Amino acid sequence: MISIYIDEDVDVLIKPLLAAKGYSVFTPIDEKMLTKSDREQLENAIKLNCTFLTHNRVHYEKLCADFIKENKEHFGVVIATRRNVYELARRIARVLEFHTSDSIKNQLLYI
């Protein structure tokens, strides 16, 4: 199953909701990464082999483009619109159930 790293702009209530669905979930609080740059957050997710979840479309679209130019790989970035945290957890789980760690690698998904 895919592991998920949640950006600090995502409600932390998402962690137990996704964990209840069987996902391993990491947060910047868990990793002592609060206030680190977007690149540092994504690189930490890569170190943990995690798909990255964020609401920050502009910055992470650019980071993904930069990674392509730099021939760097990541384990997927999911950009989610802000919505009720329960609905967000349901949508994330629904999208990720169709992916494996390999199939989501280097993908940029929007939900």
N, C-alpha and C positions, 0 to 999 in steps of 0.2 A: 504494500500500500504506500502511496505517496505521503511523504512528510511535508509539513507546511510551516513556513516561517512567516509570521504576521508582522507587517510594518507597524511602526508605532502610531500611525494615523488611523488604524483599524481598532474598533472597540474590543477591549480585552475579553469581554464576555464571549466572543467568538471561540476562544480557546476551549473552554469546557464543552461548548456545543459541538465543535468538530471532534474533540476527543471522544465524546459519547458516541460518535459515528465510527470510531475506530482509527482516527488519524492521530499521528504523532504531531504535536503542535508546539512550536517554539515562538517565543516573543522576545523583543529587545530587553525587556525586564529580566527574563530568565537568563539571557546571555550577557547581561551587563553591557548592553549596547545602546542604551538610551542616549539621545542627542548625537549619535554618530551620523555621518553623512549617508546619503542614499546609496552611494557606491559601497561604502563600508558595510551597510546593512545587507546589500545584495551579495557581496563577497562572503559575508558570514553565512548567509543562507546556502551559498555554494559549498562552503566548507562543511556544512551539516547535511549536504545532499537534499536540500529542501526546495520545494516550489515556493515562490515568493508571492504573498498576497498583499495588495496595496489598493488604496483609493487614489493614489498620486499618479495620474495618467501621464501628465506632461514630463515629469522627471524620469519615470521608468521607461517610457517610450524612447527617450533620448539615451538612457543607459543601455537599453537593449540594442539600439543602433550602434552605440559605441562598442559594445561587446562584439558585434558582428565585424566591425572594422578592425578590431584588435584580435580577431580569431579566438575569442574567449567563449567558453561555454557556460551555460547556467542550466538550472533544473526547472525552468519554466517560470514565467511571471504572469500572474492573474491580476488584472486590473478590474476592480469591482466598483460599480456606482454605489453611492451611499444609500442604504435602505435599512429597514428594520433588521436588527442583528439576527433574529430567528430566520427571517426570509433569506438573508445573506448566507447563513450557514447551510440552509437547504439547497440553495442554488450552487454554492461551491461544491458541496458533496455530490450533487447531481452531475455537474460538469466533470469533476475529477473521477467519478466512477467509470468513465469511458476512456481514461488514460492510465498508462503505466509510467513509471519513472523514466523509461526510455522514450515513450511516445510524446511526453510533454517536454522533453529536453529541448532547450533553445526556442520554445514556443512562447508567444505573447498572446494571451487569451483575454477577452473582454466579457464580463458578465454584468 
